[in-house]
Amino acid sequence: MTNNRLPVPVERIEHAILLIRGHKVMRDVDLADLYEVTTAHLKRAVRRNAERFPPDFMLHLTAKEYDSLRCQFGILKRGRHAKYLPLAFTEQGVAMLSGILRSPRAVHVNIEIMRAFVRLRCILASHKDLARKLADL
């Protein structure tokens, strides 16, 4: 890929960032889709490099969390439901994925994901500042 612009809309990345257990995370299935690999391939790479993913980098979703996501987003589609519970990666976990998924696409996707996390942090910070100013008034 000679062009550094990613053919993935920023909105697609931003909509894939979820809040679970107080962490901003991305599900394995969404990341695999963005990287254009199978979820099984992504999980295999993570299992081979398990020491790179401590609990604050990767969450193992519970059945209750998965059911909640299924209800919230309607992710259960014919042939798309998971046999195993999904993984969710924090910003640091996504950054660590860049070390184990080395395709040019993975590099560009990771750059855009990092930018999306930064934008989200800036938006949340500006909302806190605005809320504080409103409270002061």
DSSP file (Angstrom, degrees, kcal/mol; ACC not computed):
  #  RESIDUE AA STRUCTURE BP1 BP2  ACC     N-H-->O    O-->H-N    N-H-->O    O-->H-N    TCO  KAPPA ALPHA  PHI   PSI    X-CA   Y-CA   Z-CA
    1    1 A M              0   0    0      0, 0.0     0, 0.0     0, 0.0     0, 0.0   0.000 360.0 360.0 360.0 110.0    0.0    0.0    0.0
    2    2 A T        +     0   0    0      2,-0.0     2,-0.4     3,-0.0     0, 0.0   0.795 360.0  77.7 -82.7 -29.1    1.8    3.1   -1.2
    3    3 A N        -     0   0    0      1,-0.1     0, 0.0     2,-0.1     0, 0.0  -0.694  69.0-152.2 -84.0 129.6   -0.8    5.5    0.0
    4    4 A N        +     0   0    0     -2,-0.4     2,-0.3     2,-0.1    -1,-0.1   0.573  67.8 102.1 -78.0  -8.4   -0.7    6.2    3.8
    5    5 A R  S    S-     0   0    0      1,-0.1    -2,-0.1     2,-0.0   103,-0.1  -0.595  73.6-130.3 -77.2 135.3   -4.4    6.9    3.9
    6    6 A L        -     0   0    0     -2,-0.3     4,-0.1     2,-0.1    -2,-0.1  -0.698   2.0-140.2 -89.9 133.6   -6.4    4.1    5.2
    7    7 A P  S    S+     0   0    0      0, 0.0    -1,-0.1     0, 0.0    -2,-0.0   0.175  77.7  98.4 -78.7  22.5   -9.5    2.9    3.3
    8    8 A V  S    S-     0   0    0      3,-0.0    -2,-0.1     4,-0.0     5,-0.1  -0.946  81.0-120.0-109.8 121.6  -11.3    2.4    6.6
    9    9 A P    >>  -     0   0    0      0, 0.0     4,-1.3     0, 0.0     3,-0.8  -0.329  15.0-130.6 -60.4 138.6  -13.6    5.2    7.6
   10   10 A V  H 3> S+     0   0    0      1,-0.3     4,-2.8     2,-0.2     5,-0.2   0.862 107.9  60.8 -56.5 -37.4  -12.7    6.8   10.9
   11   11 A E  H 3> S+     0   0    0      1,-0.2     4,-2.6     2,-0.2    -1,-0.3   0.859  98.5  57.0 -61.0 -35.4  -16.3    6.5   12.0
   12   12 A R  H <> S+     0   0    0     -3,-0.8     4,-0.7     2,-0.2    -1,-0.2   0.904 110.7  43.3 -62.9 -41.0  -16.1    2.7   11.6
   13   13 A I  H >X S+     0   0    0     -4,-1.3     3,-0.8    -3,-0.2     4,-0.5   0.939 114.0  50.0 -68.4 -47.3  -13.1    2.6   14.0
   14   14 A E  H >< S+     0   0    0     -4,-2.8     3,-0.9     1,-0.3    -2,-0.2   0.859 108.5  52.4 -62.8 -36.0  -14.7    5.0   16.5
   15   15 A H  H 3< S+     0   0    0     -4,-2.6    -1,-0.3     1,-0.2    -2,-0.2   0.706 103.4  59.5 -72.1 -18.8  -18.0    3.0   16.5
   16   16 A A  H << S+     0   0    0     -3,-0.8     2,-0.6    -4,-0.7    11,-0.5   0.579  82.6  95.9 -84.9  -9.9  -16.0   -0.1   17.3
   17   17 A I  E <<  -A   26   0A   0     -3,-0.9     2,-0.3    -4,-0.5     9,-0.2  -0.735  59.0-178.4 -84.5 120.8  -14.7    1.4   20.5
   18   18 A L  E     -A   25   0A   0      7,-3.2     7,-3.2    -2,-0.6     2,-0.7  -0.767  29.7-123.0-117.6 160.4  -16.9    0.2   23.4
   19   19 A L  E     +A   24   0A   0     -2,-0.3     2,-0.4     5,-0.2     5,-0.2  -0.924  39.0 164.8-105.8 112.5  -16.9    0.9   27.1
   20   20 A I  E >   -A   23   0A   0      3,-2.7     3,-2.2    -2,-0.7    -2,-0.0  -0.996  68.7 -11.8-132.1 127.9  -16.7   -2.4   29.1
   21   21 A R  T 3  S-     0   0    0     -2,-0.4    -1,-0.1     1,-0.3     3,-0.1   0.815 128.9 -55.8  52.9  34.0  -15.8   -2.6   32.8
   22   22 A G  T 3  S+     0   0    0      1,-0.3     2,-0.4     0, 0.0    -1,-0.3   0.539 116.9 111.3  80.2   6.3  -14.8    1.0   32.7
   23   23 A H  E <   -A   20   0A   0     -3,-2.2    -3,-2.7    67,-0.0     2,-0.6  -0.901  69.8-127.1-113.8 141.5  -12.3    0.5   29.9
   24   24 A K  E     +A   19   0A   0     -2,-0.4    67,-0.5    -5,-0.2     2,-0.3  -0.793  49.8 164.1 -82.3 120.5  -12.4    1.7   26.3
   25   25 A V  E     -AB  18  90A   0     -7,-3.2    -7,-3.2    -2,-0.6     2,-0.4  -0.841  37.1-138.5-136.1 167.5  -11.9   -1.5   24.3
   26   26 A M  E     -AB  17  89A   0     63,-1.8    63,-2.9    -2,-0.3    -9,-0.1  -0.998  29.4-120.8-128.1 136.1  -12.3   -3.0   20.9
   27   27 A R  E  >  - B   0  88A   0    -11,-0.5     4,-2.3    -2,-0.4    61,-0.2  -0.385  20.2-119.0 -74.8 152.4  -13.6   -6.6   20.4
   28   28 A D  H  > S+     0   0    0     59,-2.3     4,-2.8     1,-0.2     5,-0.2   0.868 113.3  54.7 -57.1 -39.8  -11.5   -9.2   18.7
   29   29 A V  H  > S+     0   0    0     58,-0.3     4,-1.8     1,-0.2    -1,-0.2   0.882 109.2  47.1 -66.2 -37.7  -14.1   -9.6   15.9
   30   30 A D  H  > S+     0   0    0     -3,-0.2     4,-2.2     2,-0.2    -1,-0.2   0.907 113.9  47.6 -68.8 -41.6  -14.0   -5.9   15.1
   31   31 A L  H  X S+     0   0    0     -4,-2.3     4,-2.8     2,-0.2     5,-0.2   0.920 110.7  51.0 -65.4 -43.5  -10.2   -5.8   15.1
   32   32 A A  H  X>S+     0   0    0     -4,-2.8     5,-2.4     1,-0.2     4,-0.9   0.905 110.1  50.7 -60.4 -40.7  -10.0   -8.9   12.9
   33   33 A D  H  <5S+     0   0    0     -4,-1.8     3,-0.4    -5,-0.2    -1,-0.2   0.923 112.2  46.3 -62.6 -44.7  -12.4   -7.3   10.4
   34   34 A L  H  <5S+     0   0    0     -4,-2.2    -2,-0.2     1,-0.2    -1,-0.2   0.892 115.3  45.9 -65.0 -40.0  -10.3   -4.1   10.3
   35   35 A Y  H  <5S-     0   0    0     -4,-2.8    -1,-0.2    -5,-0.2    -2,-0.2   0.597 109.9-125.9 -77.7 -10.2   -7.1   -6.0    9.9
   36   36 A E  T  <5S+     0   0    0     -4,-0.9     2,-0.3    -3,-0.4    -3,-0.2   0.912  71.4 115.6  60.6  46.0   -8.7   -8.2    7.2
   37   37 A V  S   <S-     0   0    0     -5,-2.4    -1,-0.3    -6,-0.1     2,-0.1  -0.863  72.9 -93.3-128.5 167.1   -7.8  -11.4    9.0
   38   38 A T     >  -     0   0    0     -2,-0.3     4,-2.1     1,-0.1     5,-0.1  -0.476  29.1-121.2 -77.9 155.9  -10.1  -14.1   10.6
   39   39 A T  H  > S+     0   0    0      1,-0.2     4,-2.8     2,-0.2     5,-0.2   0.886 115.9  56.3 -62.0 -37.7  -10.9  -13.8   14.2
   40   40 A A  H  > S+     0   0    0      1,-0.2     4,-2.5     2,-0.2    -1,-0.2   0.904 106.1  50.0 -60.7 -41.7   -9.4  -17.3   14.7
   41   41 A H  H  > S+     0   0    0      2,-0.2     4,-2.2     1,-0.2    -1,-0.2   0.926 111.8  48.0 -62.6 -44.9   -6.1  -16.0   13.2
   42   42 A L  H  X S+     0   0    0     -4,-2.1     4,-2.1     1,-0.2    -2,-0.2   0.933 113.0  47.5 -62.0 -46.4   -6.0  -13.0   15.5
   43   43 A K  H  X S+     0   0    0     -4,-2.8     4,-2.8     1,-0.2    -1,-0.2   0.877 109.9  53.2 -65.0 -37.4   -6.8  -15.2   18.6
   44   44 A R  H  X S+     0   0    0     -4,-2.5     4,-2.4    -5,-0.2    -1,-0.2   0.925 109.0  49.1 -61.3 -44.0   -4.1  -17.7   17.6
   45   45 A A  H  X S+     0   0    0     -4,-2.2     4,-0.8     1,-0.2    -2,-0.2   0.888 112.1  48.9 -63.1 -38.7   -1.5  -14.9   17.3
   46   46 A V  H >< S+     0   0    0     -4,-2.1     3,-0.7     2,-0.2     6,-0.2   0.929 110.3  50.4 -66.9 -44.8   -2.6  -13.6   20.8
   47   47 A R  H >< S+     0   0    0     -4,-2.8     3,-1.2     1,-0.3    -2,-0.2   0.892 108.2  53.0 -60.5 -39.5   -2.4  -17.1   22.3
   48   48 A R  H 3< S+     0   0    0     -4,-2.4    -1,-0.3     1,-0.3    -2,-0.2   0.735 119.8  35.3 -67.2 -20.6    1.1  -17.5   20.9
   49   49 A N  T X< S+     0   0    0     -4,-0.8     3,-2.3    -3,-0.7    -1,-0.3  -0.184  74.1 142.2-124.2  38.9    2.1  -14.2   22.5
   50   50 A A  G X   +     0   0    0     -3,-1.2     3,-2.0     1,-0.3    -1,-0.1   0.791  64.6  66.3 -55.3 -33.3    0.1  -14.4   25.7
   51   51 A E  G 3  S+     0   0    0      1,-0.3    -1,-0.3    -3,-0.1    -4,-0.1   0.700  94.2  60.9 -65.2 -17.1    2.8  -12.8   27.8
   52   52 A R  G <  S+     0   0    0     -3,-2.3    -1,-0.3    -6,-0.2    -2,-0.2   0.524  97.6  63.8 -83.5  -6.1    2.3   -9.6   25.8
   53   53 A F    <   +     0   0    0     -3,-2.0    -1,-0.2    -4,-0.2     5,-0.1  -0.641  65.1 177.1-125.5  74.8   -1.3   -9.3   27.0
   54   54 A P    >>  -     0   0    0      0, 0.0     3,-2.5     0, 0.0     4,-1.4  -0.203  52.2 -88.8 -67.1 169.8   -1.7   -8.8   30.7
   55   55 A P  T 34 S+     0   0    0      0, 0.0     5,-0.0     0, 0.0    -2,-0.0   0.742 127.7  56.5 -56.4 -26.4   -5.2   -8.3   32.2
   56   56 A D  T 34 S+     0   0    0      1,-0.2    36,-0.3     3,-0.0    37,-0.2   0.517 110.5  45.7 -84.8  -2.1   -5.1   -4.5   31.7
   57   57 A F  T <4 S+     0   0    0     -3,-2.5    33,-2.1     1,-0.3     2,-0.4   0.665 122.9  24.5-103.2 -26.6   -4.4   -5.0   28.0
   58   58 A M  E  <  -C   89   0A   0     -4,-1.4     2,-0.4    31,-0.2    -1,-0.3  -0.990  63.8-157.4-147.7 131.6   -7.0   -7.6   27.2
   59   59 A L  E     -C   88   0A   0     29,-3.5    29,-2.5    -2,-0.4     2,-0.8  -0.874  14.7-140.5-107.6 140.7  -10.3   -8.6   28.8
   60   60 A H  E     -C   87   0A   0     -2,-0.4    27,-0.2    27,-0.2    -2,-0.0  -0.902  32.2-131.2 -94.3 112.1  -12.0  -12.0   28.5
   61   61 A L        -     0   0    0     25,-2.0     2,-0.1    -2,-0.8    24,-0.1  -0.337  15.6-128.0 -67.3 144.3  -15.6  -11.1   28.1
   62   62 A T     >  -     0   0    0      1,-0.1     4,-2.5    23,-0.1     5,-0.2  -0.416  24.7-107.8 -83.4 165.9  -18.1  -12.9   30.3
   63   63 A A  H  > S+     0   0    0      1,-0.2     4,-2.6     2,-0.2     5,-0.2   0.879 122.0  52.9 -61.1 -37.4  -21.2  -14.6   28.9
   64   64 A K  H  > S+     0   0    0      2,-0.2     4,-2.2     1,-0.2    -1,-0.2   0.918 109.8  47.0 -65.4 -43.4  -23.3  -11.9   30.5
   65   65 A E  H  > S+     0   0    0      2,-0.2     4,-2.3     1,-0.2    -2,-0.2   0.908 113.2  49.2 -63.8 -41.8  -21.2   -9.1   28.8
   66   66 A Y  H  X S+     0   0    0     -4,-2.5     4,-2.6     2,-0.2    -2,-0.2   0.924 110.9  49.3 -64.5 -44.3  -21.4  -11.0   25.5
   67   67 A D  H  X S+     0   0    0     -4,-2.6     4,-2.3     1,-0.2    -1,-0.2   0.892 109.9  52.4 -61.0 -39.4  -25.2  -11.4   25.8
   68   68 A S  H  X S+     0   0    0     -4,-2.2     4,-2.7     2,-0.2    -1,-0.2   0.914 110.5  47.3 -62.8 -43.0  -25.5   -7.7   26.6
   69   69 A L  H  X S+     0   0    0     -4,-2.3     4,-3.0     2,-0.2     5,-0.4   0.900 109.8  53.5 -64.9 -40.4  -23.5   -6.8   23.5
   70   70 A R  H  X S+     0   0    0     -4,-2.6     4,-1.8     1,-0.2     6,-0.4   0.920 113.9  42.1 -60.3 -43.5  -25.6   -9.2   21.4
   71   71 A C  H  < S+     0   0    0     -4,-2.3    -2,-0.2     2,-0.2    -1,-0.2   0.912 117.4  47.4 -68.6 -42.4  -28.8   -7.5   22.6
   72   72 A Q  H  < S+     0   0    0     -4,-2.7    -2,-0.2    -5,-0.2    -3,-0.2   0.893 129.6  19.0 -67.8 -41.9  -27.4   -4.0   22.3
   73   73 A F  H  < S-     0   0    0     -4,-3.0    -1,-0.2    -5,-0.2    -2,-0.2   0.486  93.7-125.2-112.2  -5.5  -25.9   -4.3   18.8
   74   74 A G     <  +     0   0    0     -4,-1.8    -4,-0.2    -5,-0.4    -3,-0.2   0.917  51.6 156.9  62.3  42.4  -27.7   -7.3   17.3
   75   75 A I        +     0   0    0     -6,-0.4     2,-1.1    -5,-0.3    -5,-0.1   0.581  38.6  99.0 -81.3  -8.3  -24.3   -9.0   16.6
   76   76 A L        +     0   0    0     -6,-0.4     2,-0.3     5,-0.1    -1,-0.1  -0.690  51.5 157.0 -82.8 104.6  -25.8  -12.5   16.5
   77   77 A K    >>  -     0   0    0     -2,-1.1     3,-3.0     1,-0.0     4,-0.8  -0.874  54.4 -74.7-124.3 157.2  -26.2  -13.2   12.8
   78   78 A R  T 34 S+     0   0    0     -2,-0.3    -1,-0.0     1,-0.3    -2,-0.0  -0.294 121.0   0.9 -54.7 122.0  -26.4  -16.4   10.9
   79   79 A G  T 34 S+     0   0    0      1,-0.1    -1,-0.3    -2,-0.1    -3,-0.0   0.481 117.8  86.0  78.9   1.7  -22.9  -17.8   10.8
   80   80 A R  T <4  +     0   0    0     -3,-3.0    -2,-0.2     2,-0.1     2,-0.2   0.494  55.9 107.6-113.6  -6.1  -21.5  -14.9   12.8
   81   81 A H  S  < S-     0   0    0     -4,-0.8     2,-0.3     1,-0.1    -5,-0.1  -0.487  71.3-114.5 -77.8 148.1  -22.0  -16.0   16.4
   82   82 A A        -     0   0    0     -2,-0.2    -1,-0.1     1,-0.1    -2,-0.1  -0.554  10.9-154.5 -85.7 140.7  -18.9  -17.0   18.3
   83   83 A K  S    S+     0   0    0     -2,-0.3     2,-0.3     2,-0.1    -1,-0.1   0.818  89.4  38.9 -75.1 -33.1  -18.3  -20.5   19.6
   84   84 A Y  S    S-     0   0    0      1,-0.0    -2,-0.0    -3,-0.0    -1,-0.0  -0.820 102.5 -91.9-116.1 156.2  -16.0  -19.0   22.2
   85   85 A L        -     0   0    0     -2,-0.3   -22,-0.1     1,-0.1    -2,-0.1  -0.390  51.2-109.9 -66.3 143.6  -16.5  -15.8   24.2
   86   86 A P        -     0   0    0      0, 0.0   -25,-2.0     0, 0.0     2,-0.3  -0.216  19.7-128.5 -74.8 163.7  -14.8  -12.8   22.6
   87   87 A L  E     - C   0  60A   0    -27,-0.2   -59,-2.3   -29,-0.0     2,-0.4  -0.782  15.2-153.2-102.8 152.7  -11.7  -10.9   23.8
   88   88 A A  E     -BC  27  59A   0    -29,-2.5   -29,-3.5    -2,-0.3     2,-0.4  -0.999   8.1-151.1-130.2 132.5  -11.7   -7.2   24.2
   89   89 A F  E     -BC  26  58A   0    -63,-2.9   -63,-1.8    -2,-0.4   -31,-0.2  -0.873   5.0-143.5-109.4 131.3   -8.5   -5.2   23.8
   90   90 A T  E  >  -B   25   0A   0    -33,-2.1     4,-2.7    -2,-0.4     5,-0.2  -0.211  43.6 -88.6 -75.0 177.0   -7.7   -1.9   25.6
   91   91 A E  H  > S+     0   0    0    -67,-0.5     4,-2.1     1,-0.2     5,-0.1   0.904 132.5  48.9 -55.4 -42.4   -5.7    0.8   23.8
   92   92 A Q  H  > S+     0   0    0    -36,-0.3     4,-2.1     1,-0.2    -1,-0.2   0.873 109.8  52.0 -66.9 -36.2   -2.5   -0.7   25.1
   93   93 A G  H  > S+     0   0    0    -36,-0.3     4,-1.7   -37,-0.2    -2,-0.2   0.894 108.4  50.2 -65.9 -40.3   -3.6   -4.2   23.9
   94   94 A V  H  X S+     0   0    0     -4,-2.7     4,-1.0     2,-0.2    -2,-0.2   0.912 110.0  51.1 -63.3 -41.7   -4.3   -2.8   20.4
   95   95 A A  H >< S+     0   0    0     -4,-2.1     3,-0.6     1,-0.2     4,-0.4   0.893 108.2  52.3 -62.1 -38.5   -0.9   -1.3   20.4
   96   96 A M  H >X S+     0   0    0     -4,-2.1     3,-1.4     1,-0.2     4,-0.5   0.837  99.5  63.9 -67.2 -31.7    0.6   -4.6   21.4
   97   97 A L  H >X S+     0   0    0     -4,-1.7     4,-2.7     1,-0.3     3,-1.2   0.834  91.0  65.9 -59.4 -31.1   -1.2   -6.3   18.5
   98   98 A S  H << S+     0   0    0     -4,-1.0    -1,-0.3    -3,-0.6    -2,-0.2   0.772  97.0  56.1 -63.8 -23.1    0.8   -4.2   16.1
   99   99 A G  H <4 S+     0   0    0     -3,-1.4    -1,-0.3    -4,-0.4    -2,-0.2   0.684 116.3  33.6 -80.4 -18.0    3.9   -6.1   17.4
  100  100 A I  H << S+     0   0    0     -3,-1.2     2,-0.7    -4,-0.5    -2,-0.2   0.650 113.0  58.7-112.0 -20.2    2.4   -9.5   16.5
  101  101 A L     <  +     0   0    0     -4,-2.7    -1,-0.2     1,-0.1   -59,-0.0  -0.922  63.9 171.7-108.2 106.2    0.4   -8.6   13.4
  102  102 A R        +     0   0    0     -2,-0.7    -1,-0.1    -3,-0.1    -4,-0.1   0.248  26.2 125.0-106.8  13.0    3.0   -7.2   11.0
  103  103 A S  S  > S-     0   0    0      1,-0.1     4,-2.1   -68,-0.0     5,-0.2  -0.351  72.0-115.0 -69.3 154.6    1.1   -6.9    7.7
  104  104 A P  H  > S+     0   0    0      0, 0.0     4,-2.2     0, 0.0     5,-0.2   0.885 118.8  54.1 -55.4 -38.4    1.2   -3.4    6.1
  105  105 A R  H  > S+     0   0    0      1,-0.2     4,-2.9     2,-0.2     5,-0.2   0.931 106.4  50.9 -61.8 -45.4   -2.6   -3.2    6.6
  106  106 A A  H  > S+     0   0    0      1,-0.2     4,-2.6     2,-0.2    -1,-0.2   0.888 109.0  51.9 -60.8 -39.6   -2.2   -4.0   10.3
  107  107 A V  H  X S+     0   0    0     -4,-2.1     4,-1.9     2,-0.2    -1,-0.2   0.945 113.8  42.5 -61.5 -49.0    0.4   -1.2   10.7
  108  108 A H  H  X S+     0   0    0     -4,-2.2     4,-2.0     2,-0.2    -2,-0.2   0.890 114.4  50.6 -67.7 -39.5   -1.9    1.4    9.0
  109  109 A V  H  X S+     0   0    0     -4,-2.9     4,-2.6     1,-0.2    -1,-0.2   0.929 109.3  51.7 -63.2 -44.3   -5.0    0.2   10.9
  110  110 A N  H  X S+     0   0    0     -4,-2.6     4,-2.7    -5,-0.2    -1,-0.2   0.892 107.2  52.8 -61.3 -39.4   -3.2    0.4   14.2
  111  111 A I  H  X S+     0   0    0     -4,-1.9     4,-2.0     1,-0.2    -1,-0.2   0.937 112.1  45.2 -60.1 -45.9   -2.1    4.0   13.5
  112  112 A E  H  X S+     0   0    0     -4,-2.0     4,-2.1     2,-0.2    -2,-0.2   0.870 111.7  52.1 -67.5 -36.4   -5.7    5.0   12.8
  113  113 A I  H  X S+     0   0    0     -4,-2.6     4,-2.4     2,-0.2    -2,-0.2   0.923 108.6  50.5 -65.1 -43.3   -7.0    3.1   15.8
  114  114 A M  H  X S+     0   0    0     -4,-2.7     4,-2.1     1,-0.2    -2,-0.2   0.911 110.4  50.2 -60.5 -41.7   -4.4    4.9   18.0
  115  115 A R  H  X S+     0   0    0     -4,-2.0     4,-2.6     1,-0.2    -1,-0.2   0.890 109.0  52.1 -62.9 -39.0   -5.6    8.3   16.5
  116  116 A A  H  X S+     0   0    0     -4,-2.1     4,-2.5     2,-0.2    -2,-0.2   0.909 108.7  49.7 -65.2 -41.8   -9.2    7.3   17.3
  117  117 A F  H  X S+     0   0    0     -4,-2.4     4,-2.3     2,-0.2    -1,-0.2   0.908 111.7  49.1 -62.5 -41.2   -8.4    6.6   20.9
  118  118 A V  H  X S+     0   0    0     -4,-2.1     4,-2.4     2,-0.2    -2,-0.2   0.930 111.0  49.5 -63.8 -45.5   -6.6    9.9   21.2
  119  119 A R  H  X S+     0   0    0     -4,-2.6     4,-2.6     1,-0.2    -2,-0.2   0.915 110.6  50.7 -58.8 -43.2   -9.6   11.8   19.6
  120  120 A L  H  X S+     0   0    0     -4,-2.5     4,-2.6     1,-0.2    -1,-0.2   0.909 109.4  50.2 -61.8 -42.6  -11.9   10.0   22.0
  121  121 A R  H  X S+     0   0    0     -4,-2.3     4,-2.3     2,-0.2    -1,-0.2   0.908 111.4  49.1 -61.5 -42.2   -9.8   11.0   25.0
  122  122 A C  H  X S+     0   0    0     -4,-2.4     4,-2.4     2,-0.2    -2,-0.2   0.909 111.2  49.2 -64.3 -42.9   -9.8   14.7   23.8
  123  123 A I  H  X S+     0   0    0     -4,-2.6     4,-2.1     2,-0.2    -2,-0.2   0.930 112.2  47.9 -62.5 -45.6  -13.5   14.7   23.3
  124  124 A L  H  X S+     0   0    0     -4,-2.6     4,-2.0     1,-0.2    -2,-0.2   0.896 111.9  50.3 -63.3 -39.7  -14.1   13.2   26.8
  125  125 A A  H  X S+     0   0    0     -4,-2.3     4,-2.3     1,-0.2    -1,-0.2   0.908 110.1  49.5 -64.9 -41.4  -11.7   15.8   28.3
  126  126 A S  H  X S+     0   0    0     -4,-2.4     4,-2.4     1,-0.2    -1,-0.2   0.860 109.6  52.2 -67.6 -33.8  -13.4   18.7   26.6
  127  127 A H  H  X S+     0   0    0     -4,-2.1     4,-2.6     2,-0.2    -1,-0.2   0.887 108.8  50.3 -67.4 -38.2  -16.8   17.4   27.8
  128  128 A K  H  X S+     0   0    0     -4,-2.0     4,-2.3     2,-0.2    -2,-0.2   0.922 111.5  48.5 -64.3 -43.3  -15.5   17.3   31.4
  129  129 A D  H  X S+     0   0    0     -4,-2.3     4,-2.3     2,-0.2    -2,-0.2   0.917 113.0  47.8 -61.9 -43.3  -14.2   20.9   31.1
  130  130 A L  H  X S+     0   0    0     -4,-2.4     4,-2.5     2,-0.2    -2,-0.2   0.912 111.5  49.6 -64.3 -43.2  -17.6   22.0   29.7
  131  131 A A  H  X S+     0   0    0     -4,-2.6     4,-2.2     1,-0.2    -1,-0.2   0.886 110.9  50.2 -63.1 -39.0  -19.5   20.2   32.4
  132  132 A R  H  X S+     0   0    0     -4,-2.3     4,-2.1     2,-0.2    -2,-0.2   0.910 110.9  49.1 -66.5 -41.7  -17.2   21.8   35.1
  133  133 A K  H  X S+     0   0    0     -4,-2.3     4,-1.6     2,-0.2    -2,-0.2   0.896 111.5  49.5 -64.8 -39.8  -17.8   25.3   33.5
  134  134 A L  H  < S+     0   0    0     -4,-2.5    -1,-0.2     1,-0.2    -2,-0.2   0.902 110.2  50.7 -64.9 -40.3  -21.5   24.8   33.5
  135  135 A A  H  < S+     0   0    0     -4,-2.2    -2,-0.2     1,-0.2    -1,-0.2   0.878 107.8  53.5 -64.5 -37.3  -21.5   23.6   37.1
  136  136 A D  H  <        0   0    0     -4,-2.1    -1,-0.2     1,-0.3    -2,-0.2   0.851 360.0 360.0 -65.7 -34.4  -19.5   26.8   38.0
  137  137 A L     <        0   0    0     -4,-1.6    -1,-0.3    -5,-0.1    -2,-0.2   0.492 360.0 360.0 -69.4 360.0  -22.2   29.0   36.4
